[in-house]
Structure formats: structure tokens, C-alpha cells
């Protein structure tokens, strides 16, 4: 899959979704400092709910690859797609938003077949 395939309507949809989320979460984010260390942002709460649901679903069954590796594997690809789409395919801006350098982003994109 090419980077251009990631850029299409998803960029506008992501911007609209973020705008709607910001409207609905604005007061919560301001009161909790959603980007500060140790804060409980909407993203953190979403991950917590999802992990709790997953653990409830598997019960006492052990996650073969380990929960940490599973979460990272499942989250990284959609995160890369969404951040890249939000920045209209601009890898430098996407890398900056992710807090990684462009070369690292390109390695991750290649590893996920997005280049």
C-alpha cells in the first residue's frame, strides 16, 4: 500500500472526527490537562476500557505473545495511518507529531507495508 493510498478521504474524516471529539471533550481536556504527564486523557480512558474489555473476554487464558506486545502491534498501524492521513501524507509533520524522527517513521511505515 502506498502512502498516497493512506492520504485520500481519511485526512478530512480524521480532521472532522478530531474537531467533533474536541468539541465534546473540550471541558474535560481542559480540566484534566489531557496532554500532561499522568493525566487521564480521552485516549488513555479509551485504551483502559479496551484493555479491560479484552481481559474480560479472554478470562484466565494467557495471551501467548504478551499483552504489551499485542497492544503495541494492534495500536501502531492504525496510529501511523491516522497521523499520516491527518497531516495529508507529509511524513515530516507526521513524524514531528509522533515525537520521532522522519527516518524512524519511514522504517515503521516500511515495516507495516505503508511505503
Protein Blocks (a to p, Z undefined) as FASTA:
>chain_A
ZZklmmmmmlmmmmmmmmmmmmmmmmmmmmnopmbghiacfklmmmmmmmmmmmmmnmma
ccfkopklmmmmmmmmmmmmmmmmmnnopaklmmmmnopafklmmmmmmmnopZZ
